[in-house]
Amino acid sequence: MSTPVLHVLEPQVPPDEVSGYLERIDTRGDYRPSATELEFWLMAMHYEGIGAVPRAIQRDVLDAERERLSDPETGFPYFLRWYGMVRIKGGRERGWQRLCPGGNPRVSETTGRDWGWQLLLAEAMTAYDVVLILKARQIGLTFIAAHYGLWLAMFFNDNIGIVISNKMPTSKRLVRRVLDIYRHLPEHIKEMAVMTNDGIQRLEWANGSALEPMSAASDTGRSEAAGFVLIDEAAIIRPIARQEDVWASVEACADGGGRIVMFTTANGVGDLVHAWATDSAFGEVQHILGIDNPDGRVEVEVTFGEAEMGFVFLPYYLHPDRDQAWHDRKRRLYRGSLAKFQQEYPETWEQAFIASGLNYFSVVHVEEEAARQKSLASRDVRGSVVWDDKANRKVKFVPDPYGHVVVHGLDDFYEALTSGRPFVAMADCAGDAPWGDFQAASFVHVGVPYADVDEEQLLEAAALVPHRQLVTIHGQIPADVYAEELVKVGVLCHDCVIAVEANGVGAAVISNMKRLRYPKMYMRTSSTFSKETKMTDRIGWWSNADTKNNAYGTLDKYIREGALEVRDLETLDEMRGVVHLGGRRIGAIEPRHDDRVDSLAPACVLARRESRNLIRNIVPDDDPIAVVLRQIEEDVMAREAGDTVGNEMFSYPSVL
C-alpha cells in the first residue's frame, strides 16, 4: 500500500493594489504579460471582475483562465472555488451566494467551521474515471454534482452528458440546477462556452456539448455516446436488476475515456452500490481529505479498490452547522427509530448500510472482527495437503499458490493440533460449472467459549477460549477432487468430524468420501427416519430452512459474543452481504455468494456440541457445578428438539 496523500486547502489572499501594477503595463499592441503578471491579473479579475484588468491584456488573461479551467485534473476544483454558486434557503444570506467568497470556503456562523471539504472532494472526483460518493442527507453534494456536470460540458468540446435518476422529475431538477448555476456565472466565463439551448429537456452549448436528463430505465444511455454520466441516488434505483441494467448501459462511458459519478444515500445491502462500497473501502487509500476545524481534524477517506473506482464517504457532520447539539435535537425528532436516523445521517459508511439494510448478521460486530483479522491477514498461507504415506494415513501441508486450502496462521494451526482439543468441519457443496457457486469448507478448532450466561458465570475460574476458523477450502472443484481434499485435511486435523451437505451434489462428495473410507463422517438423526433406514443413508448435513436458520443463528450469536474468531476475510465479506430474503429465507443476493458462510455456520453448531463435552470435563461429575451444567445442556437440547431433519448427533463408524 502506498503512502496516503494528504490534501489540505491553501487559503487565498487578495492581490496588492491594482494601481501599483497599472504603471508597469506597456500599452503597445505587441505587449504580453509575464507569468508573474498574469498571476496577479487573474487574482485581480477574481476579486474585482474583468473590468479591473487593462483592456490591452484582457484576452491574454482570459486565455490563461480558460487554460486553467480546462485542465482535466485541477480545472474542476479551480472552477468550484472561483465560480461556484450555492442557493441558501434561510438566514441572512438567503438566495444565490458564492460558494467560496473571496476564494475561501464559507464559514458557519454558529460553529466557525467551514465548507472546505467540498473543494477537497472536487480534487478526489477528478482523480478517477468512476467515482462513488456515499453521503448523508442535505450536505450540499447535489450542488457539487451540478457544478461538475456544468464544468465538463463547458470546457471539453463535444462532451455529451446524461443525468440519471430513479424518476425523470428528479433528473430534470438536477439539470435545472445546472442551468441556474450557468446563469449566475460572470459574462466573460459564459462567453467561453455559450449556451445555445436552455430547454429543460436538453441543455446545449456552442462547443457541441450537451446535458440531458433520463430516468433509470433498463436501456438508459445505451444509444448515447456519453462523455460523462451523473447518477443521482444510485442506490435508490430498484429493483436491483434495473440498477444492474443501468450500470451495464453506461459503464462503457468510462472505457471510452469518459467519467461516471454516482452519488447516493445507502439503501440496504446486496446491490451494486453496497458491493462497490465494500470492495473499495478495503482497497488502497489514495487520498485523505484533511479539514481543520475547532473540533479537530475531519478525515474523509477516498479509496481505490478492486472495483476500480474511487469511493468517498461523507458523514453527516461535514455540514459545518451540525454539532453535537444539532445531533441530539435531530435524533429526538426520529423518536424510537434509531435505524432511520442513522440511515439519513450516518457517521460511518458501515453504519449507513446497517441502518438501511436487512442484514442478517450484526454488521457492527462483523466489522469489528474484520478489523481484528485484517491486520493478521499476512499469516494466511495457501497450499495443498498431500499424502506423505497413504498406506499409514499420513499427510503433510505444502505451500502452493494454486492450492485450494488456506491455513490461517501456521503457528496457530500447529498450536491447535497439539492442544488436545478437537477440530470440526462443514463442507458446503455446489456444482462445478464455471458460472455456478463454489465448494467451500471451514475447519474450526473447538474452544471453550461460554454458550450461556449461566455457564459464563459458572466458568469464571476456567480459561474461556473462543472457537477459531483455522483452515478453509474454496473453489470450483469437481466432486471427487473435493472429497479427497476434505479427507486429507480431515486426516491432518486428527480425523476430525466432517459434516458434508447431503443435498444435491453433496451426495457425490459423500459417496467419494465413503470410498476413501474416511472414519468420522457426521450423521443426522430424526424421528422421521424409520427403524429400517440404513445408517449410511443418514450421513451428511441436510440443508433446509430449519437447519440453516439454526446454524446462522448460532454463528451470529458467536460473532456478537466474541465466541468465534473468523480468520478468513473472504468469509467476513460474504457475511456482510447476507440478508433476510423474506419469510424464513436467508442468503446473499446475486451476484454475491454465501458459500463460505454456509460452511462456517453449521461448523459452529458442531463446535457447540463438542465444546459442551469439554465443559463437562472441567469439573468432576459429582460437583454441584456439573449438575447445573447438565441441566443447562438438557434445557438447550429440549429447545432444539423436534421432528425436522437436522437434529444432529455424532456417530463414528470405523468403516462405512
VOGU-3710 file (C-alpha; in Angstrom, 3 decimals, decimal comma):
1> mstpvlhvle> 0,000/0,000/0,000  1,357/3,358/-0,968  1,601/6,267/1,418  -1,716/8,177/1,528  -1,666/11,670/0,082  -2,984/14,300/2,484  -4,803/17,164/0,770  -5,195/20,393/2,741  -6,629/23,635/1,366  -4,369/26,632/0,913
11> pqvppdevsg> -6,040/29,961/1,843  -6,410/32,598/-0,865  -5,202/36,158/-0,245  -6,388/39,209/-2,283  -3,714/40,809/-4,504  -1,924/44,048/-3,750  -3,321/47,319/-5,060  -4,104/47,157/-8,771  -2,884/50,705/-9,245  0,681/49,639/-8,480
21> yleridtrgd> 0,646/47,253/-11,452  -1,052/49,628/-13,862  2,125/51,691/-14,115  4,005/48,631/-15,355  1,626/47,861/-18,198  3,153/48,580/-21,600  0,276/49,736/-23,791  1,974/48,745/-27,052  -0,091/46,334/-29,145  2,571/43,598/-29,046
31> yrpsatelef> 2,897/43,619/-25,245  2,373/40,294/-23,452  2,328/39,984/-19,633  4,848/37,734/-17,897  3,774/34,682/-15,912  4,016/36,655/-12,661  1,934/39,471/-14,090  -0,652/37,009/-15,394  -0,961/35,504/-11,912  -1,595/38,947/-10,487
41> wlmamhyegi> -4,226/39,897/-13,056  -6,027/36,586/-12,694  -6,373/37,257/-8,982  -7,451/40,827/-9,702  -10,131/39,504/-12,061  -11,388/37,083/-9,425  -11,706/39,763/-6,769  -12,685/42,845/-8,797  -14,058/41,495/-12,070  -12,781/41,583/-15,640
51> gavpraiqrd> -13,126/45,379/-15,660  -10,143/45,639/-13,302  -7,880/44,135/-15,990  -6,471/46,595/-18,567  -8,222/46,137/-21,896  -4,900/45,594/-23,676  -4,273/42,317/-21,835  -7,814/41,056/-21,167  -7,565/38,492/-23,948  -4,306/37,110/-22,514
61> vldaererls> -5,849/36,870/-19,045  -8,988/35,144/-20,324  -6,911/32,694/-22,376  -4,919/31,849/-19,252  -8,164/31,429/-17,304  -9,584/29,102/-19,942  -6,402/27,039/-19,858  -6,687/26,630/-16,096  -10,380/25,771/-16,242  -9,766/23,197/-18,992
71> dpetgfpyfl> -7,158/21,257/-17,031  -8,657/17,745/-16,566  -7,075/17,292/-13,120  -7,150/20,716/-11,470  -9,762/22,535/-13,535  -12,816/21,458/-11,543  -11,538/22,475/-8,066  -10,435/25,783/-9,635  -13,873/26,297/-11,242  -15,649/25,459/-7,988
81> rwygmvrikg> -13,501/27,812/-5,928  -13,818/30,892/-8,118  -17,174/30,456/-9,859  -19,169/28,060/-7,702  -22,629/29,208/-6,582  -24,995/27,861/-3,939  -28,598/28,679/-3,151  -29,102/29,251/0,576  -32,654/28,667/1,770  -32,566/30,621/5,026
91> grergwqrlc> -30,646/33,071/7,171  -29,291/36,495/6,283  -27,645/35,178/3,093  -30,852/33,783/1,633  -30,688/33,286/-2,154  -27,790/32,595/-4,522  -24,376/33,175/-2,969  -20,746/32,484/-3,862  -19,646/29,017/-2,795  -16,240/30,422/-1,833
101> pggnprvset> -16,482/34,198/-1,296  -13,018/35,643/-1,774  -11,735/32,235/-2,862  -12,104/30,754/0,613  -14,885/28,375/1,726  -17,904/29,775/3,516  -17,762/29,625/7,301  -20,645/28,649/9,561  -21,845/31,490/11,771  -22,792/29,059/14,551
111> tgrdwgwqll> -19,786/26,718/14,763  -16,968/28,565/12,987  -16,304/25,543/10,779  -16,091/25,889/7,005  -17,118/24,042/3,848  -13,572/23,348/2,715  -14,256/19,656/2,257  -16,227/20,491/-0,905  -13,106/21,706/-2,700  -11,150/18,713/-1,469
121> laeamtaydv> -13,927/16,458/-2,714  -13,603/18,142/-6,123  -9,952/17,044/-6,219  -10,967/13,462/-5,493  -13,740/13,469/-8,102  -11,310/14,309/-10,887  -8,761/11,715/-9,763  -10,757/8,741/-11,092  -12,874/7,962/-14,124  -15,542/6,343/-11,925
131> vlilkarqig> -16,414/7,742/-8,511  -18,985/6,503/-5,986  -19,935/9,012/-3,287  -21,922/7,677/-0,327  -23,349/10,564/1,648  -25,540/11,758/4,461  -28,613/13,824/3,680  -28,559/17,552/2,954  -24,825/18,278/2,931  -24,731/20,194/-0,357
141> ltfiaahygl> -23,471/17,418/-2,591  -26,120/17,959/-5,285  -24,713/21,438/-5,928  -21,220/19,972/-6,305  -22,529/17,373/-8,778  -24,323/20,085/-10,777  -21,116/22,138/-10,966  -19,224/19,045/-12,078  -21,619/18,410/-14,957  -21,507/22,085/-15,972
151> wlamffndni> -17,698/22,182/-15,917  -17,414/19,053/-18,081  -19,883/20,461/-20,615  -18,373/23,947/-20,830  -14,667/23,231/-21,043  -14,496/19,990/-23,030  -15,809/20,179/-26,587  -18,426/17,756/-27,923  -18,916/16,295/-24,459  -22,382/14,738/-24,217
161> givisnkmpt> -23,577/14,166/-20,651  -26,601/12,426/-19,175  -28,166/12,780/-15,743  -29,848/9,610/-14,469  -32,192/9,328/-11,512  -34,811/6,866/-10,375  -37,534/9,213/-11,665  -37,486/11,687/-14,545  -38,639/14,709/-12,435  -35,618/14,241/-10,167
171> skrlvrrvld> -33,252/14,196/-13,168  -34,878/17,334/-14,536  -34,406/19,141/-11,211  -30,684/18,449/-11,332  -30,488/19,714/-14,932  -32,422/22,823/-13,868  -29,823/23,382/-11,152  -27,058/23,203/-13,767  -28,901/25,831/-15,796  -29,340/28,114/-12,757
181> iyrhlpehik> -25,627/27,918/-11,926  -24,724/28,743/-15,539  -26,960/31,815/-15,477  -25,135/33,131/-12,386  -21,672/32,844/-13,968  -19,840/36,068/-14,939  -20,449/37,056/-18,556  -16,802/36,634/-19,558  -16,931/32,992/-18,367  -20,228/32,268/-20,109
191> emavmtndgi> -18,698/33,574/-23,334  -16,140/30,760/-23,167  -18,993/28,301/-23,845  -22,182/29,970/-25,000  -25,387/28,064/-24,261  -27,475/27,626/-27,400  -30,417/25,710/-25,918  -31,693/26,179/-22,366  -34,715/23,863/-22,603  -35,132/21,675/-19,528
201> qrlewangsa> -35,270/18,560/-21,749  -31,745/19,206/-23,059  -29,080/21,830/-22,455  -26,758/22,553/-25,379  -23,617/24,656/-25,835  -21,969/26,109/-28,911  -18,916/23,856/-28,373  -21,017/20,779/-29,185  -21,562/19,680/-25,579  -24,985/18,807/-24,213
211> lepmsaasdt> -26,650/17,626/-20,994  -29,848/15,600/-20,931  -31,981/14,140/-18,104  -33,019/10,469/-18,194  -34,900/8,105/-15,931  -33,406/4,825/-14,724  -34,772/2,542/-17,413  -33,035/-0,680/-18,347  -31,695/0,780/-21,626  -30,800/4,223/-20,249
221> grseaagfvl> -27,929/5,821/-22,134  -27,263/2,791/-24,321  -27,731/4,733/-27,553  -25,903/7,859/-26,336  -22,176/8,305/-26,925  -21,916/9,843/-23,470  -18,750/11,572/-22,338  -19,906/11,794/-18,745  -22,719/10,371/-16,631  -24,155/11,646/-13,347
231> ideaaiirpi> -26,255/9,084/-11,462  -28,323/10,640/-8,680  -29,308/8,365/-5,751  -27,850/5,299/-7,434  -28,785/3,026/-4,519  -32,437/4,054/-4,665  -32,839/2,572/-8,168  -34,936/-0,534/-7,718  -35,414/-3,349/-8,420  -31,782/-4,394/-8,204
241> arqedvwasv> -31,998/-5,896/-11,685  -32,773/-2,437/-13,063  -29,812/-0,975/-11,189  -27,586/-3,557/-12,835  -29,118/-2,836/-16,256  -28,449/0,888/-15,866  -24,834/0,206/-14,982  -24,436/-2,167/-17,926  -25,756/0,587/-20,203  -23,434/3,361/-19,033
251> eacadgggri> -20,243/1,624/-17,880  -18,787/1,752/-21,404  -18,604/5,516/-20,943  -15,584/5,130/-18,650  -13,912/2,667/-21,031  -14,134/5,292/-23,757  -12,320/7,895/-21,660  -15,448/9,407/-20,112  -16,349/9,904/-16,473  -19,066/8,490/-14,234
261> vmfttangvg> -20,047/9,999/-10,889  -22,594/8,257/-8,667  -23,809/9,969/-5,506  -26,303/8,379/-3,171  -27,506/7,616/0,308  -27,424/3,972/1,384  -30,333/1,655/0,650  -29,511/-1,686/2,159  -27,062/-4,383/1,190  -26,821/-6,844/-1,642
271> dlvhawatds> -26,949/-4,347/-4,504  -24,159/-2,953/-6,667  -23,661/0,148/-4,514  -23,061/-1,942/-1,399  -20,727/-4,272/-3,292  -18,714/-1,350/-4,711  -18,512/0,398/-1,353  -17,380/-2,790/0,386  -14,757/-3,619/-2,250  -13,428/-0,073/-2,464
281> afgevqhilg> -13,349/0,608/1,274  -10,908/-2,260/1,712  -8,741/-1,129/-1,149  -5,745/1,146/-1,183  -6,110/4,591/0,359  -5,182/7,237/-2,193  -6,409/10,473/-0,634  -7,190/11,710/2,842  -9,137/14,923/2,780  -7,917/16,848/5,813
291> idnpdgrvev> -10,117/19,625/7,149  -9,003/21,599/10,203  -11,801/22,897/12,407  -12,322/23,734/16,099  -13,478/20,165/16,789  -10,316/18,615/15,385  -9,328/17,173/12,004  -12,004/15,575/9,890  -10,567/12,927/7,597  -12,670/11,796/4,667
301> evtfgeaemg> -11,001/8,764/3,169  -11,076/8,318/-0,577  -10,023/4,838/-1,602  -9,334/2,886/-4,744  -10,289/-0,766/-4,506  -10,963/-3,873/-6,521  -13,996/-2,273/-8,141  -11,585/0,116/-9,925  -13,371/3,214/-8,795  -12,886/5,966/-6,282
311> fvflpyylhp> -15,067/5,674/-3,187  -15,870/8,600/-0,903  -17,965/8,563/2,238  -19,326/11,879/3,506  -20,678/11,671/7,095  -23,416/13,895/8,472  -21,054/16,101/10,492  -19,326/17,526/7,404  -22,104/20,101/7,341  -20,471/22,869/9,417
321> drdqawhdrk> -23,701/23,691/11,282  -24,044/20,156/12,615  -22,558/19,941/16,083  -23,492/17,673/18,992  -26,449/19,869/19,917  -27,797/19,540/16,371  -27,287/15,777/16,501  -29,187/15,416/19,775  -32,022/17,647/18,603  -32,371/15,824/15,280
331> rrlyrgslak> -32,200/12,453/16,961  -35,204/13,305/19,174  -37,288/14,057/16,072  -36,872/10,452/14,966  -38,223/9,221/18,322  -37,530/5,492/18,607  -36,303/4,916/15,076  -32,534/4,959/15,531  -32,084/2,922/12,333  -33,906/5,533/10,245
341> fqqeypetwe> -31,897/8,355/11,791  -28,621/6,578/11,045  -29,766/5,822/7,511  -30,283/9,510/6,778  -27,402/10,865/8,875  -24,744/8,128/9,215  -21,426/8,634/10,945  -19,624/5,773/9,172  -20,206/4,049/5,847  -20,784/0,739/7,656
351> qafiasglny> -23,446/2,382/9,798  -25,213/3,663/6,686  -25,679/0,157/5,338  -26,502/-1,347/8,727  -29,334/1,089/9,260  -30,759/0,982/5,753  -30,439/-2,724/5,071  -31,863/-6,020/6,236  -28,545/-7,554/7,226  -28,811/-10,869/8,981
361> fsvvhveeea> -25,560/-10,634/10,892  -24,670/-7,809/13,245  -22,590/-5,710/10,873  -21,045/-3,780/13,761  -19,585/-6,999/15,159  -18,645/-8,299/11,712  -16,695/-5,102/11,029  -15,005/-5,301/14,425  -13,955/-8,873/13,671  -12,762/-7,845/10,186
371> arqkslasrd> -10,663/-5,039/11,681  -9,024/-7,507/14,070  -8,312/-10,106/11,433  -7,260/-7,736/8,642  -4,029/-6,874/10,410  -3,267/-10,591/10,611  -4,133/-11,488/7,011  -0,441/-11,887/6,170  -0,498/-15,065/8,280  -2,613/-16,803/5,639
381> vrgsvvwddk> -0,755/-19,476/3,712  -2,298/-21,016/0,617  -1,284/-24,556/-0,177  -2,219/-28,170/-0,699  -2,427/-31,146/1,623  -0,702/-34,163/0,038  -0,262/-37,765/1,066  3,071/-38,410/2,749  2,327/-42,071/3,463  -1,124/-43,011/2,199
391> anrkvkfvpd> -0,973/-46,587/3,488  -0,449/-45,328/7,041  -2,736/-42,300/6,584  -0,043/-39,644/6,919  -0,322/-36,279/5,167  1,578/-33,009/5,042  0,781/-29,422/4,130  2,875/-27,793/1,397  2,658/-24,152/0,235  1,081/-23,927/-3,216
401> pyghvvvhgl> -0,089/-20,656/-4,825  -2,670/-22,628/-6,813  -3,926/-24,780/-3,953  -7,490/-24,712/-2,667  -6,526/-24,978/1,016  -5,746/-21,893/3,099  -4,255/-22,184/6,593  -4,976/-19,022/8,547  -1,774/-18,892/10,574  0,660/-21,817/10,533
411> ddfyealtsg> 1,814/-21,208/14,106  -1,769/-21,062/15,375  -2,630/-24,182/13,404  0,316/-26,096/14,876  -0,656/-24,945/18,358  -4,210/-26,137/17,730  -3,017/-29,571/16,594  -1,096/-30,005/19,843  -3,724/-28,509/22,165  -5,721/-31,673/22,752
421> rpfvamadca> -8,959/-30,013/21,659  -10,648/-31,355/18,512  -11,497/-29,824/15,130  -14,889/-29,967/13,439  -15,661/-29,177/9,812  -18,558/-28,480/7,488  -18,383/-28,856/3,704  -20,862/-26,889/1,598  -21,262/-28,426/-1,843  -22,084/-26,926/-5,229
431> gdapwgdfqa> -21,870/-27,829/-8,877  -18,540/-27,434/-10,668  -19,899/-25,379/-13,596  -17,773/-22,245/-14,190  -20,796/-19,992/-13,629  -22,058/-21,807/-10,513  -21,436/-21,491/-6,795  -18,268/-22,671/-5,119  -17,321/-25,640/-2,980  -16,479/-24,274/0,464
441> asfvhvgvpy> -15,394/-25,887/3,711  -14,479/-24,485/7,113  -12,385/-26,341/9,688  -12,966/-24,922/13,163  -10,781/-25,595/16,173  -13,112/-26,162/19,088  -12,641/-23,833/22,021  -14,342/-23,435/25,384  -16,424/-20,306/24,855  -19,367/-19,530/27,062
451> advdeeqlle> -22,574/-20,751/25,455  -24,956/-19,393/28,083  -24,926/-16,626/30,699  -25,137/-19,197/33,474  -22,254/-21,141/32,014  -20,161/-17,971/31,802  -20,748/-17,346/35,494  -20,001/-20,959/36,397  -16,790/-20,993/34,399  -15,210/-17,859/35,813
461> aaalvphrql> -12,323/-19,929/37,116  -11,813/-21,669/33,763  -9,996/-20,292/30,740  -12,585/-19,292/28,140  -11,131/-19,894/24,666  -13,031/-18,914/21,502  -13,580/-21,272/18,605  -11,217/-20,495/15,724  -11,694/-20,948/11,988  -8,166/-22,031/11,068
471> vtihgqipad> -8,468/-23,823/7,719  -10,696/-23,177/4,712  -11,168/-24,831/1,325  -12,747/-22,901/-1,529  -13,014/-23,225/-5,274  -14,939/-24,635/-8,196  -13,693/-28,176/-7,624  -15,014/-31,456/-9,108  -16,835/-33,602/-6,541  -14,234/-36,397/-6,443
481> vyaeelvkvg> -11,308/-33,970/-6,059  -13,230/-32,044/-3,398  -13,896/-35,255/-1,458  -10,199/-36,157/-1,444  -9,278/-32,615/-0,336  -11,693/-32,963/2,591  -10,317/-36,365/3,542  -6,679/-35,194/3,514  -7,377/-32,047/5,551  -9,542/-34,120/7,909
491> vlchdcviav> -6,667/-36,566/8,437  -4,325/-33,631/9,074  -6,758/-32,409/11,745  -6,617/-35,727/13,634  -9,533/-37,326/11,787  -11,939/-34,627/12,859  -15,690/-34,884/12,366  -16,669/-33,623/8,882  -20,257/-32,803/8,014  -20,953/-32,791/4,287
501> eangvgaavi> -24,059/-31,192/2,823  -26,273/-34,117/1,866  -28,416/-32,224/-0,632  -27,788/-32,267/-4,380  -24,202/-32,715/-5,483  -23,232/-33,361/-1,856  -24,345/-36,961/-2,316  -21,488/-37,461/-4,779  -18,998/-35,953/-2,340  -20,252/-38,221/0,443
511> snmkrlrypk> -20,026/-41,248/-1,839  -16,404/-40,450/-2,672  -15,509/-39,927/0,983  -17,073/-43,308/1,812  -14,970/-44,815/-0,966  -11,886/-43,261/0,636  -13,039/-44,784/3,974  -12,962/-41,588/5,997  -13,695/-42,700/9,601  -15,611/-39,748/11,108
521> mymrtsstfs> -18,448/-38,536/8,944  -21,240/-36,625/10,562  -24,629/-38,342/10,722  -28,030/-36,861/11,333  -30,951/-38,422/13,155  -34,648/-37,644/13,266  -37,896/-39,216/14,287  -38,898/-39,042/10,630  -36,478/-41,889/9,895  -37,856/-45,344/10,148
531> ketkmtdrig> -36,025/-48,053/12,031  -35,283/-49,717/8,720  -33,423/-46,698/7,375  -29,799/-47,603/6,771  -27,227/-45,802/8,869  -25,313/-44,858/5,718  -28,371/-43,034/4,366  -28,164/-40,614/7,281  -24,667/-39,392/6,514  -24,356/-35,664/5,950
541> wwsnadtknn> -25,916/-32,384/6,966  -29,358/-31,878/5,482  -29,730/-28,239/4,469  -33,210/-26,746/4,725  -34,862/-23,674/6,252  -34,805/-25,168/9,758  -31,176/-26,240/9,835  -29,998/-23,084/8,043  -31,778/-20,746/10,457  -30,449/-22,692/13,425
551> aygtldkyir> -26,882/-22,637/12,075  -26,934/-18,977/11,059  -28,390/-18,043/14,433  -25,533/-19,844/16,176  -22,939/-18,100/14,006  -24,499/-14,687/14,653  -24,591/-15,353/18,408  -20,948/-16,398/18,441  -19,900/-13,299/16,460  -21,797/-10,963/18,797
561> egalevrdle> -20,418/-12,614/21,928  -16,828/-12,914/20,741  -17,022/-16,700/20,985  -15,613/-17,262/17,490  -12,596/-15,990/15,573  -13,405/-15,827/11,861  -9,926/-15,864/10,388  -10,955/-15,834/6,714  -11,548/-12,280/5,461  -13,484/-13,626/2,474
571> tldemrgvvh> -15,950/-15,285/4,837  -16,415/-11,994/6,674  -17,011/-10,235/3,360  -19,724/-12,760/2,476  -21,320/-12,220/5,898  -21,726/-8,530/5,054  -23,932/-9,465/2,116  -26,216/-11,979/3,862  -29,719/-10,530/4,166  -33,262/-11,504/5,045
581> lggrrigaie> -34,867/-12,524/1,753  -38,425/-12,681/3,039  -40,218/-15,336/5,024  -37,649/-17,636/6,592  -35,202/-17,341/3,722  -31,659/-16,105/4,347  -28,869/-15,645/1,861  -26,920/-13,353/-0,427  -28,421/-11,504/-3,363  -26,746/-12,156/-6,700
591> prhddrvdsl> -24,081/-11,540/-7,809  -22,723/-12,057/-4,305  -22,112/-15,534/-2,838  -22,617/-17,068/0,608  -20,864/-20,442/0,185  -18,243/-19,730/2,827  -20,902/-18,686/5,342  -22,921/-21,824/4,539  -19,887/-23,856/5,581  -18,941/-21,882/8,697
601> apacvlarre> -22,425/-21,653/10,241  -23,065/-25,426/10,573  -19,466/-25,870/11,745  -20,378/-23,596/14,652  -23,253/-25,948/15,564  -20,850/-28,866/15,569  -18,327/-26,892/17,609  -21,031/-26,008/20,143  -21,716/-29,700/20,768  -18,054/-30,541/21,134
611> srnlirnivp> -17,422/-27,604/23,459  -20,136/-28,875/25,804  -18,171/-32,087/26,136  -15,098/-30,038/27,028  -17,079/-28,020/29,581  -18,275/-31,189/31,278  -14,656/-32,257/31,673  -13,710/-29,096/33,544  -15,318/-30,230/36,814  -15,945/-33,707/38,343
621> dddpiavvlr> -19,316/-35,327/37,644  -20,346/-35,166/41,302  -19,537/-31,473/41,660  -22,621/-29,197/42,113  -21,440/-27,116/39,173  -21,525/-30,169/36,920  -25,126/-30,823/37,931  -26,107/-27,297/36,902  -24,193/-27,605/33,620  -26,029/-30,811/32,782
631> qieedvmare> -29,339/-29,094/33,499  -28,371/-26,210/31,178  -27,485/-28,672/28,431  -30,776/-30,552/28,857  -32,700/-27,290/28,576  -30,821/-26,329/25,410  -31,374/-29,768/23,895  -35,080/-29,558/24,706  -35,375/-26,240/22,885  -33,674/-27,695/19,835
641> agdtvgnemf> -35,649/-30,955/19,793  -38,208/-31,583/17,047  -39,223/-33,812/14,219  -37,413/-31,954/11,421  -34,415/-33,379/9,692  -31,295/-31,873/11,112  -31,399/-32,677/14,834  -27,762/-33,562/14,972  -25,842/-36,283/16,726  -22,430/-37,769/16,134
651> sypsvl> -21,773/-41,314/15,051  -18,300/-42,525/14,246  -18,425/-45,851/12,423  -14,948/-47,155/11,769  -15,861/-48,420/8,306  -18,617/-47,004/6,111
//
